[in-house]
């Protein structure tokens, strides 16, 4: 199931689908699963997906990302968001 959702997320990100569609998909996804998905995306899509998270989820996810992914996201996002 994780891999199917990962492929759906990748597809929606590549199609530049509305953020609302992606937000609705990840709304009920556990933070640990979001970490799984973000760690498997390319760097541009990692930032895109992370930026859709609410502050509480983003905080949980950020702590568990691979170190290099976390650093890339932090560097890419506005410090106000963090």
C-alpha positions as CSV (number, residue, x, y, z in Angstrom):
1,X,0.0,0.0,0.0
2,X,2.8,2.4,0.8
3,X,4.4,2.0,-2.6
4,X,1.1,2.6,-4.4
5,X,0.5,5.8,-2.4
6,X,4.1,6.8,-3.1
7,X,3.6,6.4,-6.8
8,X,0.3,8.5,-6.6
9,X,2.1,11.2,-4.7
10,X,5.0,11.2,-7.3
11,X,2.5,11.4,-10.1
12,X,0.6,14.3,-8.6
13,X,3.8,16.2,-7.8
14,X,5.1,15.7,-11.4
15,X,1.7,16.8,-12.9
16,X,1.8,19.9,-10.7
17,X,-1.6,19.0,-9.4
18,X,-3.4,21.4,-7.1
19,X,-1.9,21.5,-3.6
20,X,-5.4,20.8,-2.2
21,X,-5.4,17.4,-3.8
22,X,-2.1,16.5,-2.3
23,X,-3.0,18.0,1.1
24,X,-6.2,15.9,1.1
25,X,-4.2,12.8,0.4
26,X,-1.6,13.3,3.1
27,X,-4.1,14.7,5.7
28,X,-4.7,11.3,7.3
29,X,-1.3,9.8,6.7
30,X,0.8,9.1,9.8
31,X,3.9,11.3,10.1
32,X,6.2,8.2,9.9
33,X,4.7,7.3,6.6
34,X,5.1,10.8,5.3
35,X,8.8,10.5,6.3
36,X,9.0,7.3,4.2
37,X,7.5,9.1,1.2
38,X,9.6,12.3,1.5
39,X,12.8,10.3,1.8
40,X,12.0,8.5,-1.5
41,X,11.2,11.6,-3.6
42,X,13.7,13.7,-5.6
43,X,14.9,16.8,-3.8
44,X,12.5,19.3,-5.5
45,X,9.5,17.1,-4.7
46,X,10.7,16.6,-1.1
47,X,10.4,20.3,-0.5
48,X,7.1,20.5,-2.3
49,X,5.5,17.8,-0.2
50,X,7.0,19.0,3.0
51,X,5.7,22.5,2.4
52,X,2.1,21.2,2.3
53,X,2.3,19.9,5.9
54,X,0.7,21.7,8.8
55,X,3.2,22.9,11.5
56,X,2.6,20.1,13.9
57,X,3.0,17.3,11.3
58,X,6.0,19.1,9.8
59,X,7.7,19.2,13.1
60,X,7.2,15.5,13.6
61,X,8.3,14.7,10.1
62,X,11.4,16.9,10.1
63,X,12.9,15.1,13.1
64,X,12.8,11.7,11.4
65,X,14.0,12.5,7.9
66,X,17.3,11.3,6.7
67,X,19.9,13.9,7.7
68,X,20.7,15.0,4.1
69,X,17.0,15.3,3.3
70,X,16.4,17.4,6.4
71,X,19.3,19.7,5.7
72,X,18.1,20.2,2.1
73,X,14.5,21.0,3.2
74,X,15.7,23.4,5.9
75,X,18.0,25.2,3.4
76,X,15.2,25.4,0.8
77,X,12.4,26.7,2.9
78,X,11.8,30.1,4.3
79,X,13.1,30.3,7.9
80,X,9.8,31.8,8.9
81,X,8.1,28.5,8.0
82,X,10.4,26.6,10.3
